[in-house]
Amino acid sequence: MTLTSEAVPDAPSRAHPVGQRGYGPFLVATAVVLVAVSTVAVWSGAASLSFADVFAVLYAHVGGPPVDPLLDRIVWGLRVPRILIAALAGAGLSLAGAVLQALVRNPIADPYILGVGSGASFGAVLIMTTGIGTGLSIGVPVAAFLGAMISLIAVLVLGRREGMLVPLRMVLAGVAIGYLLSAATSFVQLRADPNQLSGVLFWLLGSVSGASWSDLGVPAAVITLCAAVLLTQSRQLNALAMGDESAQSVGVDVRRTRLLLLVIASLLTAVVVSVAGGIGFVGLLVPHAVRLLVGSDHGKLLPATALVGATFLVIVDLAARTLDAPNELPLGIITAGLGAPFFLWLLRRDGGAQS
């Protein structure tokens, strides 16, 4: 049987708060909130700015009169790229979480619970603190991707039983691999130059404070490309979420499709880790919350997840800059504070991992 729109069910037909007619307005409303929150984030910070200051700087970059260089540096050189990196990181982690939840058919799966984030962090920290691989031109993004892929392969090997992936085994294997790689990361930190430790620790907990325009190109290209590919695979994701046998029965090449999607999820995680560090729970909280609103059809779930994830992390970054001003909190502290209760609620509601 070939894969057609009639062959693959989009999702269980449960009612959701955002129905078919409300989906478009929901996307528009989320985009408006993202723009509004980003605007607030541009003029919020240690240096007090007015809306007129922000508008003048933005207008100057589209042909308006020049502004004070210091003002331009604060708004255009520091805050705008920071907000864009936060939005990209939120979208990337949320998409990765949505893909992994479908592939292992488990609502508590995310890049960190499956060990992918820990692998990416280990690879990045290894390069940052030891310089291993620099002679081969292996930078932080490449090291993060290699670490993510190696950890994911280990989870896939350990999560199989009789040739089939078992969701519960994958989650348990991911937790074990994650702990092992976290220990390895700690060992690398102990052997690092003390002058590097504070920066590495802050980075491991997630931060976009050092974002610049030069950091935007690679993550923007990778996340955009991965999102486009995922949209073409939405019906395959719907089928895989129903189980391997169901997917095979409607013509999905399960092994090839799973490998492609796992590589995409790892790439998304790695590129986010390379520019924003370790930010946990975003890939768990956002896609599952969006699924409760719009349903499980990945054709609708993926765009909504990307938008909500971008908005969520921009809000988190704004909170990180303002809750303890003038000090700045790592993003991972806030996302963990929000995500851990949500995770426990999922466990209580669903009784843990599902097969």
Secondary structure, DSSP 8 states (H G I E B T S, - for coil): ----TTTS--S-----SS-HHHHHHHHHHHHHHHHHHHHHHHH-SSS---HHHHHHHHHHTTT-----HHHHIIIIIIIHHHHHHHHHHHHHHHHHHHHHHHHTT-TT--TTTTTHHHHHHHHHHHHHHH-TTGGGT--HHHHHHHHHHHHHHHHHHHTEETTEE-HHHHHHHHHHHHHHHHHHHHHHHHTS-HHHHHHHHHHHT---TT--GGGTHHHHHHHHHHHHHHHHTHHHHHHHHT-HHHHHHTT--HHHHHHHHHHHHHHHHHHHHHHH----SHHHHHHHHHHHHH-S-HHHHHHHHHHHHHHHHHHHHHHHHHTTTTS---HHHHHHHHHHHHHHHHHHHHTS---
